[in-house]
Amino acid sequence: MKFNSKTIHGNQNPDKAYASVMPPIYQTSTYVIPEAGVKKAYGYSRTANPTRTAFENAMASLESGDAGFAFASGMAAIDAVMRLIKPKEEVIVSRDLYGGTHRLFNKIGAINAITFHFVDMMNLDEVSSKINEHTKMIWAETPTNPTMQILDLQQLAEIAKQHRLLFAVDNTFASPYLQRPLELGADIVMHSATKYIGGHSDIVAGVLVVRDEELANQIKFIQNATGAICGPMDSFLALRGIKTLHVRMQRHCENTAQIAHFLANHKKVSKVLWPGFNNHPNHEVAKSQMHDFGGMLSFETKDDSLVYSKVLLKRLTYFVTAESLGGVESLAGIPALMTHAGMSGEQRQSIGISEGMIRLSVGIEDVEDLIQDLAIALDF
Ligand SMILES: *Cc1c(COP(=O)(O)O)cnc(C)c1O
């Protein structure tokens, strides 16, 4: 089955009770069993819930995996992965990282005596140089936020395989429409389903997908034992989002490409970070591992001050100022004040985030309206 059909049919079957096309929202905590001691597929909703199962199976299909696990948030999903790591073990992590992941690894991971090495993952020698007998996992995020760098997943997977390490990929920015890490050799793919999977800015949820049965059993155990599960209503909404993932993503990508070119040719703009440009340092990797270049971009103005960027954002109409990304509506943000406010200015500078950098999550409105919005806002 090809990808677009998978969003609608992949591992998705009519419900067993009345053959409803969409699974009902099984808003129940428990299930009647015929007799004490009998084990059925569904006994208690932390362990399993049919609406959640439907969402988990659909995600497994989209990511070309065998087992999916839905969590209460993206962070809960990452936390479940972190629980695969034991004290004194080490993890190599891409330096450009979602802020919440950085906080979880640094603060909670450190309490558990796990060492995290944050490296520039475009430099594979730097990755290799951190591997020792304690290393357990490589964790990568691509495209990176907000600098839009692209990591070579196939090469990272090879390094992981050589050293028998787990290789986990946060695929939130790309979505499985653009990139499927398990097909490129990853062991675990993670999503904040809050973003493109849900797609409508109306849920917070997370997902893990794996192929290996032993790994699936471990994650299933952690999910049930720790209990940060995705509820039935959110599972239903995520499934509803999945049905249009391909058409939304196609439009996100088309609009973003046009906006990237508009900004690149604007006299007030000094830099546009978008992997679709020929001169983007990882353009070739992006072309080979991604189906398109995504719905996110960042740019710098010639002024590049916080004051200037704040005024610019206020002048926008369609692009509202908000955290998050991946919904149908266009959003704009200033990483230095929002997603990356937890870092010092020096830290931000070292990974290429300028003070006034603006990040756009391009929605699926008419692109003419979006471009006009930016044109008017930049004209001051
Ligand atoms: C939002 C996000 C997360 C965290 O997901 P939540 O659903 O907010 O917990 C992790 N990684 C990336 C890349 C994200 O954008």
The ligand as an ORCA input file, in Angstrom:
! r2SCAN-3c Opt
* xyz 0 1
  C       6.585     19.507     20.743
  C       7.767     18.656     20.561
  C       8.117     17.676     21.507
  C       7.343     17.486     22.803
  O       6.039     17.061     22.563
  P       4.799     17.443     23.534
  O       3.662     16.808     22.821
  O       4.733     18.938     23.591
  O       5.092     16.849     24.858
  C       9.224     16.893     21.253
  N       9.964     17.052     20.138
  C       9.670     17.989     19.216
  C      10.542     18.116     18.011
  C       8.569     18.818     19.397
  O       8.298     19.757     18.477
*
